[in-house]
Amino acid sequence: MKMTIVQLSQPVLSSVRAVQAVSGNGVAIAFPEPSEIEFRLSEVIDVDLDQLGLNQRIVNLTTGKAFTLNIAKSDVHDMRLPGGHGSNRFPDPERLRGG
């Protein structure tokens, strides 16, 4: 699934930036920026959301650079679910596949 980098933040006590990317259908992921990659806002990455919890090869489609990342299920959120939905905002399978 193609996702756009929408936020880069530097936690106060960390040297690693936090990255947030969102798909066109409102599924968001959050992850620490890999040491070998430096993202910029609006770059597009290709992520396989069927491979959560596993090391996967992710390609930055903007720069052509590839890197390995393990995205935990707890770092995937459906932004269309209301904030009061509770702590679990994990998308249903249809939304994970772009629906």
Rosetta blueprint (number, residue, H / E / L):
1 M L
2 K E
3 M E
4 T E
5 I E
6 V E
7 Q E
8 L E
9 S E
10 Q L
11 P L
12 V L
13 L L
14 S L
15 S L
16 V L
17 R L
18 A E
19 V E
20 Q E
21 A E
22 V E
23 S E
24 G L
25 N L
26 G L
27 V E
28 A E
29 I E
30 A E
31 F E
32 P E
33 E L
34 P L
35 S L
36 E L
37 I L
38 E L
39 F L
40 R L
41 L L
42 S L
43 E L
44 V E
45 I E
46 D E
47 V L
48 D L
49 L H
50 D H
51 Q H
52 L L
53 G L
54 L L
55 N E
56 Q E
57 R E
58 I E
59 V E
60 N E
61 L L
62 T L
63 T L
64 G L
65 K L
66 A E
67 F E
68 T E
69 L E
70 N E
71 I L
72 A L
73 K H
74 S H
75 D H
76 V E
77 H E
78 D E
79 M L
80 R L
81 L L
82 P L
83 G H
84 G H
85 H H
86 G L
87 S L
88 N L
89 R L
90 F L
91 P L
92 D L
93 P H
94 E H
95 R H
96 L H
97 R L
98 G L
99 G L
